[in-house]
């Protein structure tokens, strides 16, 4: 079984969705037959590498809401992540551009370390408050998961894997994906948003039992976990462009 996951490293629901899928896989009898591929998706391709404002201020500015409301929404995300054993530190995280981090993830894919590297980059951003646009930081993260940190630094100094990032994003556009995380199972079923682990398990069981040749994508969205029903900041279990 093949699962493709479109996500961005600065999307809080992408980390939550990843963990919930993993929880479902732990209960899935055929976990060893599942192949997971992370696909690149930039929520804001024009994002700067450095900002003077913190994440609460940036979100408030983007959506035209008070900073207090943005912070309240983020606090709910922090609480939700905590139930999954994830530590989010919104007050100290560093907003930045994720293009180079996505390029590096494709190096991880080429070396069979994409899942490990994606996990480490997500933790680096949300928990460790590291700068994902800093090549030294990214190369160190690569080394921590068993990749060659010097080679990673060399890759980051060029435009290597830029095409792979753009191809993922073009496919996302073809599938009309406007928010992440977005999960596609065997090119047949799509789950949009950080759904419950029970829903993910239901999909895994369904895909396992059915023929996998149909190219039709069916959306399975129910039991959404909403960060804030009164705000449009990363709500409905996903972050929108």
MOFEN-V427908 format. One record per residue. N is the residue number from 0. RES is the residue in one letter. SS is DSSP state (hx for helix, st for strand, lp for the rest). PHI is phi in radians with two decimals (NA if undefined). NEAR is the number of other ideal C-beta (glycine too) atoms within 12 Angstrom. Layout:
N_RES_SS_PHI_NEAR / N_RES_SS_PHI_NEAR
//
This chain:
0_X_lp_NA_30 / 1_X_st_-2.00_20 / 2_X_st_-2.08_39 / 3_X_st_-1.86_35 / 4_X_st_-2.16_45 / 5_X_st_-1.52_44 / 6_X_st_-2.74_51 / 7_X_lp_-2.21_48 / 8_X_lp_-1.25_47 / 9_X_lp_-1.84_40 / 10_X_lp_-1.65_41 / 11_X_hx_-1.07_47 / 12_X_hx_-1.30_47 / 13_X_hx_-1.17_43 / 14_X_hx_-1.19_42 / 15_X_hx_-1.11_41 / 16_X_hx_-1.11_46 / 17_X_hx_-1.04_39 / 18_X_hx_-1.18_35 / 19_X_hx_-1.17_38 / 20_X_hx_-1.11_41 / 21_X_hx_-1.09_29 / 22_X_hx_-1.11_26 / 23_X_hx_-1.17_33 / 24_X_hx_-1.10_30 / 25_X_hx_-1.11_17 / 26_X_lp_-1.72_18 / 27_X_lp_-1.58_27 / 28_X_lp_-1.07_16 / 29_X_lp_-1.91_17 / 30_X_hx_-0.94_22 / 31_X_hx_-1.17_10 / 32_X_hx_-1.65_17 / 33_X_lp_-1.66_29 / 34_X_st_-1.95_20 / 35_X_st_-1.87_31 / 36_X_st_-2.19_29 / 37_X_st_-1.56_41 / 38_X_st_-1.92_38 / 39_X_st_-1.32_44 / 40_X_lp_-2.67_42 / 41_X_lp_-1.74_35 / 42_X_lp_-1.12_39 / 43_X_lp_-2.47_25 / 44_X_lp_-1.05_20 / 45_X_lp_-1.62_11 / 46_X_lp_-1.03_27 / 47_X_lp_-1.34_17 / 48_X_lp_-1.42_20 / 49_X_lp_-2.31_15 / 50_X_lp_-2.30_23 / 51_X_lp_-1.42_10 / 52_X_lp_-1.50_17 / 53_X_lp_-1.50_22 / 54_X_hx_-1.12_35 / 55_X_hx_-1.13_30 / 56_X_hx_-1.19_23 / 57_X_hx_-1.14_29 / 58_X_hx_-1.16_37 / 59_X_hx_-1.05_23 / 60_X_hx_-1.17_19 / 61_X_hx_-1.09_25 / 62_X_hx_-1.79_23 / 63_X_lp_1.12_13 / 64_X_lp_-2.18_23 / 65_X_lp_-1.12_17 / 66_X_hx_-1.03_22 / 67_X_hx_-1.07_15 / 68_X_hx_-1.20_23 / 69_X_hx_-1.09_31 / 70_X_hx_-1.16_25 / 71_X_hx_-1.09_23 / 72_X_hx_-1.13_34 / 73_X_hx_-1.14_34 / 74_X_hx_-1.10_25 / 75_X_hx_-1.18_29 / 76_X_hx_-1.15_41 / 77_X_hx_-1.04_28 / 78_X_hx_-1.14_21 / 79_X_hx_-1.14_30 / 80_X_hx_-1.11_33 / 81_X_hx_-1.05_19 / 82_X_lp_-1.15_20 / 83_X_lp_-1.82_27 / 84_X_lp_1.45_16 / 85_X_lp_-1.79_30 / 86_X_lp_-1.87_24 / 87_X_lp_-1.81_36 / 88_X_lp_-2.05_25 / 89_X_lp_-1.12_33 / 90_X_lp_-1.16_16 / 91_X_lp_-2.07_18 / 92_X_lp_-1.18_33 / 93_X_lp_-1.96_32 / 94_X_lp_-1.08_32 / 95_X_lp_-2.87_32 / 96_X_lp_-1.50_29 / 97_X_lp_-1.89_39 / 98_X_hx_-1.04_36 / 99_X_hx_-1.18_39 / 100_X_hx_-1.11_46 / 101_X_hx_-1.19_43 / 102_X_hx_-1.05_38 / 103_X_hx_-1.10_51 / 104_X_hx_-1.09_45 / 105_X_hx_-1.30_35 / 106_X_hx_-1.13_38 / 107_X_hx_-1.03_37 / 108_X_hx_-1.10_28 / 109_X_hx_-1.07_21 / 110_X_lp_-1.80_23 / 111_X_lp_1.27_16 / 112_X_lp_-2.20_27 / 113_X_hx_-1.15_34 / 114_X_hx_-1.13_28 / 115_X_hx_-1.10_24 / 116_X_hx_-1.21_37 / 117_X_hx_-1.06_43 / 118_X_hx_-1.06_30 / 119_X_hx_-1.18_34 / 120_X_hx_-1.19_49 / 121_X_hx_-1.07_40 / 122_X_hx_-1.13_29 / 123_X_hx_-1.04_34 / 124_X_hx_-1.36_41 / 125_X_hx_-1.43_40 / 126_X_lp_-1.84_24 / 127_X_lp_-1.58_22 / 128_X_lp_0.96_23 / 129_X_lp_-1.69_29 / 130_X_lp_-1.53_29 / 131_X_lp_-1.33_42 / 132_X_lp_-1.70_30 / 133_X_lp_-1.47_24 / 134_X_hx_-1.11_26 / 135_X_hx_-1.15_20 / 136_X_hx_-1.09_30 / 137_X_hx_-1.11_42 / 138_X_hx_-1.14_31 / 139_X_hx_-1.14_27 / 140_X_hx_-1.08_39 / 141_X_hx_-1.06_39 / 142_X_hx_-1.10_25 / 143_X_hx_-1.16_24 / 144_X_lp_-1.81_29 / 145_X_lp_1.66_19 / 146_X_lp_-1.59_33 / 147_X_lp_-1.40_21 / 148_X_hx_-1.13_24 / 149_X_hx_-1.20_16 / 150_X_hx_-1.15_22 / 151_X_hx_-1.06_39 / 152_X_hx_-1.12_25 / 153_X_hx_-1.12_19 / 154_X_hx_-1.07_30 / 155_X_hx_-1.16_34 / 156_X_lp_-1.42_17 / 157_X_lp_-2.06_17 / 158_X_lp_-1.83_15 / 159_X_lp_-1.04_20 / 160_X_lp_1.26_29 / 161_X_hx_-1.11_23 / 162_X_hx_-1.11_16 / 163_X_hx_-1.11_28 / 164_X_hx_-1.11_33 / 165_X_hx_-1.15_22 / 166_X_hx_-1.14_18 / 167_X_hx_-1.06_36 / 168_X_hx_-1.22_30 / 169_X_hx_-1.17_17 / 170_X_hx_-1.17_22 / 171_X_hx_-1.06_33 / 172_X_hx_-1.12_19 / 173_X_hx_-1.12_15 / 174_X_lp_-1.50_25 / 175_X_lp_1.06_15 / 176_X_lp_-1.42_36 / 177_X_lp_-2.05_19 / 178_X_st_-2.59_35 / 179_X_st_-2.28_46 / 180_X_lp_-1.33_45 / 181_X_st_-2.42_47 / 182_X_st_-1.96_50 / 183_X_st_-2.09_38 / 184_X_st_-1.79_38 / 185_X_lp_0.88_30 / 186_X_lp_0.99_23 / 187_X_lp_-2.17_27 / 188_X_st_-2.05_35 / 189_X_st_-2.13_33 / 190_X_st_-2.06_43 / 191_X_st_-1.81_36 / 192_X_lp_1.68_42 / 193_X_lp_-1.45_47 / 194_X_lp_-1.24_38 / 195_X_lp_-1.21_28 / 196_X_hx_-1.12_28 / 197_X_hx_-1.14_20 / 198_X_hx_-1.14_31 / 199_X_hx_-1.04_41 / 200_X_hx_-1.13_28 / 201_X_hx_-1.05_23 / 202_X_hx_-1.16_37 / 203_X_hx_-1.01_38 / 204_X_hx_-1.17_22 / 205_X_hx_-1.15_22 / 206_X_hx_-1.11_33 / 207_X_hx_-1.05_24 / 208_X_hx_-1.47_15 / 209_X_lp_-1.74_18 / 210_X_lp_-1.18_12 / 211_X_lp_-1.94_20 / 212_X_lp_-1.53_10 / 213_X_lp_-1.25_14 / 214_X_lp_-1.50_14 / 215_X_lp_-1.28_15 / 216_X_lp_-1.72_22 / 217_X_st_-1.92_20 / 218_X_st_-1.49_22 / 219_X_lp_-2.03_28 / 220_X_lp_-2.31_23 / 221_X_lp_-2.77_18 / 222_X_lp_0.92_19 / 223_X_lp_-1.18_22 / 224_X_lp_-1.67_32 / 225_X_lp_-1.74_23 / 226_X_lp_-1.21_35 / 227_X_lp_-2.86_26 / 228_X_lp_-1.17_14 / 229_X_lp_-1.75_14 / 230_X_lp_-2.29_28 / 231_X_lp_-1.88_23 / 232_X_lp_-1.64_40 / 233_X_lp_0.79_42 / 234_X_lp_-1.72_26 / 235_X_lp_0.96_28 / 236_X_lp_1.30_37 / 237_X_lp_-2.70_39 / 238_X_st_-1.86_40 / 239_X_st_-1.68_26 / 240_X_lp_-1.10_25
//
